[in-house]
Amino acid sequence: SRVFVFDEGGEPSMAARFGLRPGHDLTAVMAREHPLAEVVVDGPEGVRFLAAGRGVARLAHMSFEEEQGLIRAFSALDPAPDMLIADAAALGDDVLPRSVLAAGEVVVVVCGGATDAITEAYALMKRLAWDFARRRCHLLVCRVRERERAEVVFGNLRDTASRYLGLELRWLGWIPDDESMRKAERLHQPVIGAFPDSGAAQAFRDVAETVSAWPFAGEHGLGGFVQRLVRASR
């Protein structure tokens, strides 16, 4: 699949983790200093990256004409992606990352070996349910040595979210605490390409197979995502 990553996550950027050096970010597109095709960075396995930078914070102040121009730019990106992944920024004190509000599906990633991380994951789900009326999200448990531990983390969060939040938490999968992940990161390569027989690589294949089976939610491609992103910013 052709995958497009909208990187709202800050530094180090997702592209930088693969040894890539984006020269510009979304701000340059909004200011019409560079076309979108020049700002998007091509990565391994056909994945393309766009760093949001300070551009996301400026979305709320765009005029209608500027908004429509940005939507057209994203809609015209060639080739069009099959899958959009928005890497959300860290959770703030009083706001959710805008990409979370614009996404068709939300995946909460939790480090299963850290109690603080599990508590933070529940706090995020609480805000999704209470403040933004989300009724469903998915959980990916990482950095655990055994699947049984991942299933325990999921089960506890699922039951608590259902009972107290009215939120349906769905199992997406787990990523083992695998040395091949650390080696791949040092090599600036995807673990699936660098160590295809590793446990982490197989786990990512399982996750990808699940995600590819999700029903299409009528997002109208990148243009539709940008339109929802602008609305969420306001």
N, C-alpha and C positions, 0 to 999 in steps of 0.2 A: 504494500500500500504506500501511497505518497502521503507522508506525514508532515504537517506544518506545526511548529512549536511557537506559540506566543508566549514569550518569556517576560513575565511580570515580576520575577523573583529577585532581581537585584544582583549583587556581586557575591561570588563569581557567577557569571552568566552561564546558562546552559551550554551555549556555544563554546565558551572558554573551557569548559570541562572536556571538550573534544579537541582542544588545541587550536580553536578557531579564534580569529580576532575581528569581531564586527567593527567596522569603521564608523557606523552611524546607527541610530535607533529610530523609533517611531516619530520622534520629534522632528527629524529631518524631512520625513514624508509629510507631516502636517504643515510644516513651514514651506513646503514645495521647493525645498533645496535639492532633493534627490527623489527620483521615482522609486516606488516600492521595490521594483525588481533589483535596484542597485543596493538597497538596504538589507534585503533578505540574504542570509548567508547559507550556502549549500554545505551540508554536513555529510557524515558517513551514512551509508545505507539509504541514500536518497532523502534523508530528513533535512528540512529547511528550518532555519531559525530566524525569528524577528525579536530583537530586544525592545521592550516597551519603553524603558528609560523613563524620562520625565513626561513622556507624551500622554500617558494614561491620566495624569493629574490635570492635563490641559483639555481633556475631552469635554468636560462640562462647560467650557467657555467657548466652544466652537459655534459659529453661526450655522444656520441651516444650510447655506451654500457650501461651507467648508465640510460639514458633515456629509453631505451628499457626494462631494468630491472624493472624500476618503473612502466611502462605501464603494464608489465606482472603481477606485484604484484596487481595492482588495478583491472585488468581484471579478476584475479583469486579469488577475494574476494567472499566468500560464506556465506550466500546467496547473490546473486546479487541484488542490489536495483532496485525498480521500478521507483524511482524518485530521482534525484539529485538536491539539493538546495545548491547553493553557496552563502554564506553570505559575500558580498564584503566588503573590507576595506573602510574606509572613503576616500573621494575624495582628492587626493593630488593636488599640485599646477600645476604640469606639466605631470602627468601620471594618467591613469585610473587604477583601480584595475585589475589585470590580469584576475581574474575570470570573470569579465564583458566581456572581449574580447573573452573568451573561451566559454561563455554560448550560448545555443541555443536560449533562450528567456531572455529578460532583464525586470525586474520589478523595477520601481522606486517607492519607498515608501516615501510619503510626509505627514508631519503633517499639516493637513488642517487649524489648528487654528493659525499658525505662519507665518507671512509674509516673514520672512527671509528664512524659510524652503521652501516656494513656489518658492522664487527667486533662491535658491540653486538647487532645482529640475529642474528648467528651464535651469540653467547653465550646469547641468549634461547632460540634453538632447541635448543641443547645442553642447557639445563636442562629444557626441555619434554620432550625425549626421555629423558634419563638419570634425572632426578629424578621425573618425573610420567608416564612411559610413554606420551607422545603419539607417535603414529606418522604423523601427517599434520597439516600446516598449510598456509596459503596466504600468498603474498607479494604485497604491493602496493608498487610502487616509485614514489616521488614525487620532485618537484623535479629532474627531468632534462629536457633540451631535446629529446632524440630517443628514439624508441622503441628504436632499436638499443642505446643505452646501457642502458636499462632491461632489455632482454633479456640483455645481457652480465652485469649484476648478478645477475639471476635465475639464469642458467645456472651461474654460478660457485657461488652459494649452494646451488642444487639439487644439483649434483654433489658438493660437499663434504659436505652434510648426508646425502646418500644413502650416501656411502662411509664416513664416520666415525661417523655417528649412527644409521643405519638409519631415517632420517626422510624421508618423502615430502613434498617441497615442491612445491606446485601454483601455477601462475601465475594470479593474479587480475587483474592489469592494471597500468597505469601512469598517473600523473597528470603532465602536462607542467608545467614551470616557466613558468607563464602569469601575466602581469600582471593578468589579469582576476580571478585568485584574490585577489590583494592588494587590488584595488579592491572586490571583493565583501565582504571582511572589514571594510574600513573602513566600508562601508555597512550592516554587520550583516545581510547577506542571503546566501542560498545562491547560489553562482555559477550554478547551473542556472537560477534565476529571474531573477537580475540580468543575466547575460550568456549567454543560452541558446545562442548561436551560437559561443561560444568553444571553443577546444580542450580546456580543462579540463572544461567542461560536457559535451562529448561523451564525454570519458574517463570521467567519473562515470556517465554513462548506460550505457556499456559494462560498467562494474563492477557496476552495479545489475542489469543484465540477467543477468550471470553468477551473482550471488548469488541472484537470484530463481529460478534453475533448480536450486539445490542441493536435494537430497532432504530432506524433513522428517525430523528425527532423533527424533521422538517426545518432544519436550521438555515436553509438557503445559503449554504456555503460560507465563505469568509465574510462576504458582504453582510449577511444576516447576523453573524457574530459581532461585527463591528457596530452595526446598528443597535444591538442589544447592549453592547459595551457603553456606547454613548448614553443611552437611556439610563443605564445603571449608574453612570457617573453623575447624573443630575438628580 
